[in-house]
Amino acid sequence: MAVGAFSPLESQDALLHPGVGTTFFGRTDDRTNTDYAGFGEVTWSVTPQLKLTAGLRYFTEKLEGVQQTTHPFAAGPVLPPISDFSQSDSK
């Protein structure tokens, strides 16, 4: 069983080095997330007893970063880092 703090070192992989390693699975994820959102609302008094309200929402999000597996699960292959990974979404 692995004990101790996470280590990114290959020599500390508990699956490859049983009894010596301290890490079963490791992944670094360094990302920057930028979000913007806006909301607007308007109410129209049709009659003293009837009011209509309408609203509008908008958001945009951008995610950039680098992800890398340092210790693959079940001693699988180490994949190259996903660098300058970028995602964006808006509605």
For each residue, the residues with C-beta under 8 A, 3 or more apart:
1:
2: 14 21 22 23 24
3: 22
4: 7 22
5: 22
6: 22 23 26
7: 4 12 21 22 23 26
8: 12 23 26 28 70 71
9: 12 13
10: 13 16 71
11: 17 20 21
12: 7 8 9 17 20 21 22 23
13: 9 10 16 17 21 23 71 75
14: 2 17 18 20 21 22 23 24
15: 18 21 24 71 74 75
16: 10 13 21 75
17: 11 12 13 14 20 21
18: 14 15 21
19:
20: 11 12 14 17
21: 2 7 11 12 13 14 15 16 17 18
22: 2 3 4 5 6 7 12 14
23: 2 6 7 8 12 13 14 26 70 71
24: 2 14 15 71 73
25: 71 72 73
26: 6 7 8 23 69 70 71
27: 67 68 69 70 71
28: 8 66 67 68 70
29: 65 67
30: 65 66 67
31: 63 64 65 66 67 85
32: 63 64 65
33: 61 62 63
34: 61 62 63
35: 59 60 61
36: 59 60 61
37: 57 58 59 60
38: 57 58 59
39: 55 56 57 58
40: 55 56
41: 53 54 55 56
42: 53 54 55
43: 51 52 53
44: 51 52 53 54
45: 48 50 51
46: 50 51 52
47: 50
48: 45
49:
50: 45 46 47
51: 43 44 45 46
52: 43 44 46
53: 41 42 43 44
54: 41 42 44
55: 39 40 41 42
56: 39 40 41
57: 37 38 39 91
58: 37 38 39 90 91
59: 35 36 37 38 90 91
60: 35 36 37 88 89 90
61: 33 34 35 36 88 89 90
62: 33 34 86 87 88
63: 31 32 33 34 85 86 87 88
64: 31 32 84 85 86 87
65: 29 30 31 32 85
66: 28 30 31 81 82 83 84 85
67: 27 28 29 30 31 81 82 85
68: 27 28 79 80 81 82
69: 26 27 72 78 79
70: 8 23 26 27 28 78
71: 8 10 13 15 23 24 25 26 27
72: 25 69 75 76 77 78 79
73: 24 25 76
74: 15
75: 13 15 16 72
76: 72 73
77: 72
78: 69 70 72
79: 68 69 72
80: 68
81: 66 67 68
82: 66 67 68 85
83: 66
84: 64 66
85: 31 63 64 65 66 67 82
86: 62 63 64
87: 62 63 64
88: 60 61 62 63
89: 60 61
90: 58 59 60 61
91: 57 58 59
